[in-house]
Amino acid sequence: MDENKSGKYAALVEKVKNKYRSKPILTGKLELGWCDLLPGEDLCREINLWTYWQGWGYAKHTPHVKYMLIGQDFGPPEKEEIKGTIANVREMNKGNDIMFHHNVNLQARDSQTDFNLVRYFSLIGKPEIDTQRYTDLFFCNCNLGYRRNTYSGNMSRKALASDAEEIKELVDIIQPENIICLGLDTSVVIIRTLINPQFNCSRLPELIGDGEPYKYGETYIYPMAHPGYWGTKNRGSNNADKDWMRIRK
């Protein structure tokens, strides 16, 4: 364990937690707050609830991370509780080593993103990520708050970049070999955050180009289509597969 990384990571988790508990984001129809569902509950003890899928316990072990996955944002915790993931998070908080998707139906419509990610990661040598935890994977979202009521819609790039400072701090702590960004807006925000604040792009095919990754220090950054229904449909499943297979092994 790297005590310096561990301490910085733990402090960052508290910083993000306190930020959203004290000042949720309210912009139009979009509301982003913290994820506690019960009075006095400390539900998320990682940087993001998605980190319980891959990356759980980072502060204890600070492993080398080969692939850091950055999605857009996490869905409503109350709906995730119905799916079953929140029960698994609570068990992990008790020290029980179970998977984020234990007893969760990944073929359900509202689990399509995660279902597709299982297949995509198998293309880069990480099969069955729904049932196997890899020490060199780390998942989180670009916006570290939690939606209320709906899984999608109304997320502007400005709102998505609300945690740019914290995301850069996280990347600098973890120092992953590769970052995989899901979706056009997430990819643009991450490139702005890490490489060029003036960067802009409005089309995913243009952003992906020939598959050559962007670079931040020694970290390679890969923009990808969002693995949900519309992202996969617009990119095309064959193109999406080719994009993933171009990621450094």
Beta strands, then each sheet from edge to edge (+ up, - down):
strand 1: 25-27
strand 2: 30-33
strand 3: 67-71
strand 4: 137-141
strand 5: 146-147
strand 6: 178-182
strand 7: 214-216
strand 8: 219-224
sheet 1: 1+ 2- 5+
sheet 2: 4+ 3+ 6+ 8+ 7-
end
